Amino acid sequence: MHVGAPKQVRSMPLYRRVHAALSAVRLFIEQHGDSRFEPLQNALPRPVNNRAGWRKGEGVDRRWLIPKEVWKSEICAGQDPTFVARTLAERGMLLRASDGFQRVENIEGRSMRVYVVTAALMSEPDCG
């Protein structure tokens, strides 16, 4: 259990923790839309303010690439970031690497480890 997770989150029943994990990531993406995710294709003429990560693909092929610190401090605030990643990965909503939950992606000409959230998160009708 993540030490920073509040006691009330740690003591929740599993189904509620799963629901909270899915809801937190979905809410972040819904609230910010494309505004905090810089496109990897067709770069914008100006930088993205307070960038939370990058995005690529469209529709069912959409991917959000999120650096570790943003994942931990913003998206999973108050929750165990590993539990959130595992929950998404088990449901096909996070692409994982063979050695963990972060994948190596080519971003702006360099290899970076990021969490890769898929569009499946946004199309799943039931959060629990």
Residue pairs with C-beta under 8 A, 6 or more apart in sequence:
1 10
1 80
1 83
2 79
2 80
2 81
2 82
2 83
4 78
5 78
5 79
5 80
6 78
9 17
9 20
9 78
9 79
9 80
10 80
12 20
15 128
16 128
17 79
17 83
17 87
18 87
18 127
18 128
19 127
19 128
20 79
21 76
21 79
21 83
21 84
21 87
21 88
22 87
22 88
22 91
22 93
22 121
22 124
22 127
22 128
23 127
24 75
24 76
24 77
24 79
24 84
25 75
25 76
25 84
25 88
25 93
25 117
25 121
26 121
26 122
26 127
28 52
28 74
28 75
29 64
29 117
29 121
29 122
30 122
32 52
34 55
35 48
35 49
36 48
36 49
36 50
36 51
36 52
36 53
37 48
37 51
37 52
37 53
37 54
37 55
37 64
37 65
38 44
38 47
38 48
38 51
38 53
38 54
38 55
39 54
39 55
39 56
40 54
40 55
40 56
40 65
40 107
41 56
52 66
52 70
52 74
52 75
53 64
53 65
53 66
53 67
53 70
53 114
54 64
54 65
54 107
54 114
55 62
55 63
55 64
55 65
56 62
56 63
56 65
57 63
57 119
59 119
60 119
60 120
60 123
61 119
62 118
62 119
62 122
63 95
63 116
63 117
63 118
63 119
64 116
64 117
65 105
65 107
65 112
65 114
65 115
65 116
66 75
66 114
66 115
66 116
66 117
67 112
67 114
67 115
68 102
68 113
68 114
68 115
71 81
71 84
71 85
71 115
72 81
75 81
75 84
76 84
82 101
85 94
85 96
85 101
85 115
86 101
88 94
88 117
88 121
89 95
89 96
89 101
91 120
91 124
92 118
92 120
93 117
93 118
93 120
93 121
93 124
94 101
94 115
94 116
94 117
94 118
94 121
95 103
95 116
95 118
96 102
96 103
97 103
97 104
101 115
102 113
102 114
102 115
103 113
103 114
103 115
103 116
104 111
104 112
104 113
105 111
105 112
105 113
105 114
105 116
106 112
107 114
